[in-house]
Amino acid sequence: MWYTLTMKRLILYSLCFLIVYQVWKDNYNPLQKAVDSNFLILNKTQNTCGSGTHFKYKNKLYVLTCQHLKHYPTDRLVAVKGEHKFPLVLVKQDKINDLALYELYYSEKIPYTTLADNEPNIGQIIYSVGNPNGTPDIISEGIIAKNKEHTFYSTCKVFFGCSGGSATYQGKLIGVFTILVSLCRTDKTDTSDIVTSVVYSEYVNLKTIKNFLNEI
């Protein structure tokens, strides 16, 4: 009797530990998760670079990035994480919304993220991860400044090389960076022109990404 109760308690404690560990594993430092799932994307044919996100969708691992990283159909793209390099195989692309989905193999040991359930509201803090000028895993904080039909503007600081990088909220993917939006005004004076500008980063939004992935 005593032995049976002890074994039942041990089994119960073990199950509780496994549940707690799994929750911790799935929700460890959201910012670290966003950085760890970021890939440097190299266009070996054109000698250019961008960014992409390693994520799981329908129990399969992919890289989501922007379509314009591949200039021509014959361009060869490679995903890089540290010393690991993964040739990318195109699954689907959307030139209008600038999205591309790639398959890769043997990437199970590389951390991945997942899509968020809902989009954050205007003014909420988000994080952007990319590889500006090929510098790996640079993270930036900002807010959602404006929502559009297929995209949103953010105040996150990005640069060339961040194309295809992620916007994340609470560690989950909510957007793909596609372009810098610069708003400028020139005021003429007697001696010179004064240029005032503000730059926003534009991301393909979560709804558009989910629609893009629907047929996968």
N, C-alpha and C positions, 0 to 999 in steps of 0.2 A: 504493500500500500504506500509506504513512504517513498519507495523507489519510483513508483509510477507517478506520484505527485511531483517529485523532483524532476523527472524527465519531462513532464508536461510544462513545468515552469521554464526549464531550459529551452524547450522548443519555442515557447511563447516569447521569451527574452530574445532568442535568436531572430525570430520573425520581426519583432519590434526594431531590433538593430538594423536589419536589412532594409526595412521600410524607411527608417530615419536616414540611413546611408544613401539610399536611392534618391530621396528628396534633396539631400545635401548635394549629391553629385549632379542632379539636374538643375539645381539653382545656385551653384557656387558663384561667388562674385560675378554678377552679371557683366560688369565691364571687362573682367578677365576673359569671360566666355566669348564676348564680342571680339576681343583681340585675338584669342586663340583660334577662332574660326575664320579669320581673315587670311586670304591668299594673295600673294603677289602674282599677277598674271603677266606672263611674258609673251609678246608676239615675236617669235623667233625669226619670222620672215621679214618683218618690217623693223625689227630692233626697237620696239616701243614697249611700254609697260602700262599696266593698270591694276585694278583690284578686283576681287571677287570674294564671295562668301560660301564657305563650306556648310551645307545645311542638309537636314534629313527631311524628306518628303515621301509620304506613303512607304515608309520603312526602307527607303533607298537613299544613298548619299549622292549629292550633286554639287555643282558649283554654279551659283547664280551671279551674273555680271551684266554689263551693258553690251549691246550688240556692236557698237562702233569700235570696240577693241579689235575686231577682226575686219580689216580693211577690204580684203578680197577672199573669195571662197577657198583659195589655195593656201591662205595664211595658216601657219602652224602655231597653236597656242599651248602654253605649258603653265600649270599652276605650281607655284613654289612656296614651300613652308620650311624655313630653316635649310637643312641639307636635303630635304625631300623634294623631288620633282615628279609631277604627274602630267603626262600628256592628256589633253582634253579632247573629248569626242562630242561634237555638237549634237544635241538632242532636239532643240527647238529654238527659234529666234523670232523676234518681233521688231522689225525695223522702225515701225511707226512709234512705238513706245520705248524703243532702245533697250530691249531686254534680250538676253541670251542664256540658255540653260545648257550646261555641259555635264557629261558623264565622265567619271574618272574611276580608276580601279586601285584597289589595295590602299585606300585612304582611311581605313577603319581606325587606325591609331591616332589620326589627327582629330582634335576636338571639332565639334560641329554645333550649330545652333538650329533653331526651328522658327517657323513663322509665328508671329504674334496672333492672338485671337482677335484683337480689336486695335484700331488705330487710336493713338493718343489725340487729345484735343489741342487746338491752337493755344500756344503759350506754355505747353508742357515741355519739360526738359528731355532731350534725346541725346544720343551719342552717335558720332560718325567715326568709322574706322576705315583707313585706306593706306595707300603707299605713295605719298607725294614725292615726285621726282625719283621714285624707286626706293625710297626709305621705308622699310617695312613697319607695319603695325603702329601707325600714328593715330591717336584717338583725340577727338575734339568734342567739346560740349556745346550745345546750343538749344534753341527752342524752335518749335514749329511756328513759323511767322505767317504763313498763308497756305490755305488749302485750295487746290484746283481740282478739276475733274479727274485727271489721271496722275497728277503730281502734287508735290507740296514744296514750299520754300522753307529753308531753315537758316539759322544764323551760325551753324557749325562752320568752322574754318577748314576749307579744303583747297587742294591745288591740283595741278596737272599730275596725273598718276593715280589720283583717287577715283577716277572713272570706274564705275562698277562696284565701288565699295558700299558698305552697308550703313544704313541708319538703323539704330536699335533703340528699343524702349523696354526697360526691365530685362535686358539681356536677350530679347527676341527681335527677329528681323521685321522691320516695318517699311523699309524703303531701300532703293538702289540709286546711288548717286549717278547722275547722268550729265549735268552741265552747270557751269557757273553763270549766274544771271547778274549783270552789272547795270545799275540804274545811274545815269549820269546827267549832270546839268552844267552848262557853261554860262558863266556870267562875264560879260565884257566890261572892262574898265578902260580908263584913258591910257593906261600903260601896259595892261596885260589881260589875258583871259584867265579867269579863276574857274577851275573844274572841280566840282563836288561829285563824289560818287559813293555808292554803297553797293556791296556785293553780297548776294545770297547764293546758297547752294540749293540746287533743284534735284529732287529725288522722285523716282517713280513710286507711287504710293502702294500701300498694302492691297487695296482692292484690285488695282490693275495687275499686281503680281499674282494674286490668287486666280484671277480670270485667265491670265497667261498660263498658269500651271494646271488649269482644270482638266485638260485633255491628256495629261501625262499618265 
